Amino acid sequence: MLLTNINAYAEDEKSWRFISLADWHWAEKHIMGERFKDYPASVDQNIDTLKMMKRDYGGDLIILPGDSNGGHWDTPKFIKKFNPKLTPQQSILQAGKLCYDGMIDTFTRGGYDTLLMAVGDHEVGDNPWPVGSDVSKYQAEFRESFANAFNYTKDGSRFKYSEKIGSADSRPLATKYQDTSYAYQHKNALFVTMDVFHQVDYKTALGEQGSVTGTVVGPHLAWLESVLSEARKDTSIKHIFVQSHLPVIYPVRKVSSSGMLIDDGVESPFWQLMRKYKVDIYFAGEVHANTVTKDPESDLLQVVTRGNFFTNFQTIDVSDDKIKMTLLRHYGEDTSDGNYREAGILSVDKSGSSTKISSSGELALLATKSKLLNYTFEQDYAEQDRPINGLSEKKSSYVLDGKRCERVLPNLGTFGDQYDALQCDVKLVKGQNGNAGKFSKESRMASFAMGPLQGKHAVAFELSFKTDSKANQILINTATIWGNRTRDFLNLYLDDGVATVAISDSKMLKAQSNKLNDGKWHRIKVSMPHDNAKLSQLIIEIDGEVVEATQTNGDGQIKLNQSMRFTIGGMGYSRNALKAVPVTNFIGLIDDVSLWTL
């Protein structure tokens, strides 16, 4: 149903509304100004969209959980285009001022003058942050340009959000986060905005991203606890909302994202504090997709959403004992046309003795241990009749291994239609139970959305197949879509009928069983027994029986790249990464493909 201006006000006279817009990613144009293609028209479109939002959906304020721009303002490529006379420090400060001042002016002219913006990875130069690099060295400058625009008055004399929360300071004074993390009470709600991009110094590696990682520690963490503790003593504060850029609970849906997460997930001190002080909702972005997850041990909700260029936003209605979130998704080209449709509802009712949570659509609570992906090949659709969020003509996202694909096979798993698989030349034919997919060397099938593989988190997948080919064929491919690294995946091949699990181009596990290219139906299940598993610990089941397996080139740690798109029967989006691997497309029948986290 197309929503109208019935949403211009909150649900009743006792409630009020705010808007959430994660990963807006449209502020970079303000740096180049007239040198940016269609600059005036693009700004006018943004303003018109905001005016429409204010008119039809209202909202006292907007929260933005990170990523307003592209970043990279320290790089020679950017500086050459922007102003070749500048040093990296000067470039960061000047580009930031133009970017953020232009963005703030756009939102103000659109009707929103209170923007609670969290630092995202793009606000601090974009990941990764190699040790010793300029992007690592000039983290202070990235923060300075951001904070001066969003968190200080125009004359720079006063921090905007300085009122104490009880006896707690509104920000972590005497830390490097004192201008980018802060707490602010609006009516009956406390908003805590967190800068979670932690760095010791630019020469110290903290993890796979380099000198910066996602965590909250030391005095920064102690300040957060003081704020949350004081808030829970204040009877005027009925709800606590915390926002930062990075998700905590895994898995989350991802679209064209590096997929960075908070270190240690729900075991992190950051999450433990929010659980302890009964934070209501933790808002995050980063992954350009929508996922709502409930903490396994409390009523704390993680709400990770997509904002990209106004294609999604959420309205949140707040009364003393209820919170209602509505996800709006845009259809069409021009966001100012107001063609937004309700795509999900999340309701939190705290009026009784226990909290009641209900959800639907794209805001439905995710069952993290359920089958996230499940393809049964019973029916396919034209992509235009079942559109996938994020597909773009400009980036050739319809192209799989050199072929344009415009039909989709639905994902029946709990990750939903965001993970429908694009396909071409996969014929639906009679299988064991209902239909199966008939694959040839010309067939293509892959999910456009990314993941859910991530680092050392345990996953499992299984599928049925039938073939008589003697080639080394791809059944499941999880290689990176960016670059040509022949590692950090969990692939399943059928090498002349022998089930082979590979984590790189050289490290493999070959099943000791009868050959499976006998023209009969077989089923293979591959599972990691736990997080942080090794190749030797993988479990391979064939036709319901665990089989022994032999390692090739020794053991290895399983570390799954987070920039993969799940591919069935071929190379899909990761063609470049598999050029050096002697594997071919699958020829035969495939059915009932599933993947889940453990």
Secondary structure, DSSP 4 states (H G I P E B T S, - for coil): -B--GGGGS-SSTT-EEEEE-------THHHHGGGSTTHHHHHHHHHHHHHHHHHHH--S-EEE-S--S---TTSHHHHHHH-TT--HHHHHHHHHHHHHHHHHHHHHHHT---EEE---GGGGT-S-B-TTSHHHHTHHHHHHHHHHHHTB-TTSSSBSS---BTTB-SS-TTSTTTTT-EEEEETTEEEEE---EE-S-TT---BTTBS-EE---HHHHHHHHHHHHHHHH-TT--EEEEE-SS--SS---BSSS-----TTGGGSHHHHHHHHTT-SEEEE-SSSS-EEEE-TTSS-EEEE---GGGTEEEEEEE-SSEEEEEEEEE-SS-GGG--EEEEEEEEEE-SSSS-EEEEEETTSBP-TTSEEEEE--S--EEGGGS--TT--TTTTTTEETTEE--EEEPP-STTGGGGPEEEES-EEEE-SSSEEEEE-TT-EEEESSBBS--BT--EEEEEEEE----SEEEEEE--BSSS---EEEEEEEEETTEEEEEEESS-EEEE-S--S-SSS-EEEEEE-SSTT-BGGG-EEEETTEE--EEEESS--B--B-SSBB-EESS-GGGTGGGTTS--B---EEEEEEEEEE-
